[in-house]
């Protein structure tokens, strides 16, 4: 029997045993300063908690969200203003950053998800001194269902990171193939969480997170805590890099625009994330990301004369540059196919005349 089958079989057994008794909410770990203070909208960030939509699919699976040096830098200077003990942790000649980054690439999961879950499950990121080996061996709570016992074969930091990545990828693949995870969580399908809150996942990533942790627990833990810590960490990373991996952001190739149909417009826009559109563009709830607009550029780009999504001017995000990032100017544009609708969008300053 291979490891994957052992993991799943053991989890099924443990969960079924737990369901025969009263399942208690998971214990809140020793968290960092501010982790239980609900993130409130701030300038440039309209984020608000929605238990049905914890994170966008494109962000959850964005392997390139953090490069290896960025993961290491995050551990060295955490959102708590401290150096995490994992910045100096090594196992089998690999640093913690390498272990996380390799698992992210292997299972095609955003490295930030591992960092957030390490904090949510055991408070690892805010710890400056290494905790007990026992706690490290259960760092991500993987194969440790509520009301049950942890599987010994998944003990240890390396095994825990690998186990979490493997399970999240398994859940996403199940949803793609069967429309739901093995516990029944599915996009667009209402289901009660363990704390009796009706949750209708808006996407696969949210369904996967509830499969891993079937609790909302607003203000105390569960997926509220995941969202809260994710928001905190995102703000820490993106405060000085708005529209990161999103429409209007900087890119060098299409890989830097990891959203549906994302395109890096290199000529004549010199590295601008966008996507073709016909009237409307998607928006995101990711922190420090501007609203978008389907602009009629009036000239062919990439061999196509059509609408392209641009970031709308946002004084909260770019208050020092009239609503746009450095190198861009705020100009008026008409909506593609609907010229009667106009909005102010960010356009490269070197292209002084908007098409």
BELKA-V955353 format. One record per backbone hydrogen bond with DSSP energy under -1.0 kcal/mol. CO is the residue of the C=O (numbers start at 0). NH is the residue of the N-H. If there is no record, write none. Layout:
BEGIN
[[CO;NH] [CO;NH]]
END
This chain:
BEGIN
[[1;5] [2;6] [3;7] [4;8] [5;9] [6;10] [7;11] [8;12] [9;13] [10;14] [11;15] [12;16] [13;17] [14;18] [17;20] [28;30] [31;34] [33;36] [41;44] [44;41] [49;52] [51;201] [55;59] [56;60] [58;61] [59;109] [60;62] [61;64] [66;70] [67;71] [68;72] [69;73] [70;74] [71;75] [72;76] [74;83] [77;80] [81;77] [83;86] [84;87] [88;95] [90;93] [93;90] [94;98] [95;99] [96;100] [97;101] [98;102] [99;103] [100;104] [101;105] [102;106] [103;108] [109;112] [110;114] [111;115] [112;116] [113;117] [114;118] [115;119] [116;120] [117;121] [117;123] [118;122] [123;126] [126;84] [131;135] [132;136] [134;137] [135;138] [137;140] [140;143] [142;150] [144;147] [150;153] [151;154] [155;159] [156;160] [157;161] [158;162] [159;163] [160;164] [161;165] [162;166] [163;167] [164;168] [165;169] [166;170] [167;171] [168;172] [169;173] [170;174] [171;175] [172;176] [173;177] [174;178] [180;183] [184;180] [185;188] [190;198] [192;195] [196;192] [198;190] [200;187] [202;206] [203;207] [204;208] [205;209] [206;210] [207;211] [208;212] [212;214] [213;193] [214;222] [215;223] [216;219] [216;220] [220;224] [221;225] [222;226] [223;227] [224;228] [225;229] [226;230] [227;231] [228;232] [229;233] [230;234] [231;235] [232;236] [233;237] [234;238] [237;240] [242;245] [245;248] [248;272] [252;255] [253;256] [256;258] [258;261] [262;273] [264;270] [264;271] [265;269] [271;264] [272;247] [273;262] [274;308] [287;242] [290;311] [292;294] [292;309] [293;335] [294;296] [294;307] [300;303] [303;300] [306;276] [307;294] [309;292] [310;345] [313;317] [317;320] [317;322] [320;323] [322;313] [324;327] [326;348] [328;346] [330;344] [332;342] [333;295] [334;337] [337;340] [340;334] [342;332] [343;312] [344;330] [346;328] [347;350] [349;351]]
END
